């Protein structure tokens, strides 16, 4: 291996077109290096090729040490992760001959990693999961309608995905994203906490449950299903609008593994562009930073990251892998700094970077809500921090969240700005006296309103089955996390 020269990579006109396109986006040089590292001369054709077993090894997914999971979940994940390499080959390459030449190598990369539309990338993800289940001998409940995915059709898939399989899809995606950014093999002594994906699954079940007709269409794909099912077409649409970040799972993992191969050593895939070397940052993190505390759990951090499309998404994704102040730092926690507006402002004033506020509450008994007495979490992203003034302000990138029991992002419409700190509390969205979220001045009560016609955020419930009656909830904890990095923290210190 490693003896292929550039002349042996010449695959004719198709290869030249691929080389030109990939050269224009800066990928060709390192792809040549990756191909040279694993290619040999075929004894039958004389071409420079890569054997399928070698590619399978390149794309293997290491199952890390995971704490606090059941043996059933561990065995399911072990079965699935062992087939990740083969499933990716099924998606990217034509493996009938058991080998891939230079042209096929480039085509596979371009098809997997250079699709621009989120809808297409989600179809690639679902196709990959289809092959992963098939390779793992899990009963299939959905199928490909055209023998392959034709990205010009809306009906490439039929059938449904069971609740358990959707959970495993999310878990596998998290593991692949983790491997892409956080070198698992180099951190085997640091067990990872698998994110709780139940809030995402519950949100999907609210809009994607399969109808009886959709079950009939999938009849024969599996003998019997004993749990809830999600319509594939509904699920694709819901993921596109709610957790679009999941569409980057396959291209990010695919490219990260090839880039590492090209480098000849274990380096970081530039998950955050040129700002951070993530694997280096995490591996040099103080041990105490790796301990989980507070409301920002791996599940909450990852779910929010999937709903965002900027550097905040990257930082929160990294926080779901390992808690590190380089990505998210605690500015305020009510159980430590005390409750109320004065103590709150003493910690957040002057911080002009992005902020994540998390609020844990328990709706009071007797309220017209199925969540009465059940602990729920809500939150908000503020792109430019808080301002202490009695007027509306904000930015179009701000977002409200229902975080548990269901993950519900409500994005800013851009019509009117939202965050409204006042002497007697903090309000998000809505109008004076009818805020979408209202946190009182003592941080004792949170009021949640539905708002069918909010001029700031998308309409809908923050709490499942909320209804139109305002819900009053007792505050358990309030946290504010800084996402602006060291620069924002240094500016705040100078301000104070």
Secondary structure, DSSP 8 states (H G I E B T S, - for coil): -----GGGG---HHHHHHHHHHHHTT-HHHHHHHHHHH-EE-TTT--EEEEHHHHHHHT------EES--HHHHHHHHHHHTTHHHHHHHHH---TTSEEEHHHHHHHHHHHH----HHHHHHHHHHHHHHHHHHTT----EEETTSS--TT-S-SEEEEEEHHHHHHHHHHHHHHHHHHHS-GGGGTTS-EE----HHHHHHHHHHHB--HHHHHHTTTSSS---S-EEEHHHHHHHHHHH-GGGGGHHHHHHHHHHHHHHHTS-----TTTTS--HHHHHHTS-GGGGS--SS--HHHHHHHHHH--SHHHHHHHHHHH---TTT-EEEEEHHHH-SSHHHHHHHHTT--S-EEEEEEEEE-TTSSSTTTTSEEEEEEEETT----SSS----TT-EEEEEESS-EEEEB-SSS---EEETTEEEESSBTTB-SEEEETTS-EEEE---TT-SSB--S-SSTT--SS-EEEEEEEEEEEE-SHHHHHHHHHHH-
